[in-house]
Amino acid sequence: MEEARRQGKKIGRPDGAMEERATFLKKYGSVTRNLRAGLSVRKTAKLCEVSINTVRKVKALL
């Protein structure tokens, strides 16, 4: 580990993917439509066949 640090290599978990806000919302357009129509998070997740956490992420960006 010390040798890798001396060589300037990155140590640890890799960075996660970072999508832009508009790209993310466009990717999940049906989720956005259902949330704006007033459907609940759980119902939206079931109808769009995505996870509840994905719906929560979209809702946070709206």
Buried (B, 14 or more C-beta within 10 A) or exposed (E): EEEEEEEEEEEEEEEEEEEEEEEBBEEBEEBBEBBEEEBEBEEBBEEBEBEEEBBEBBBEEE
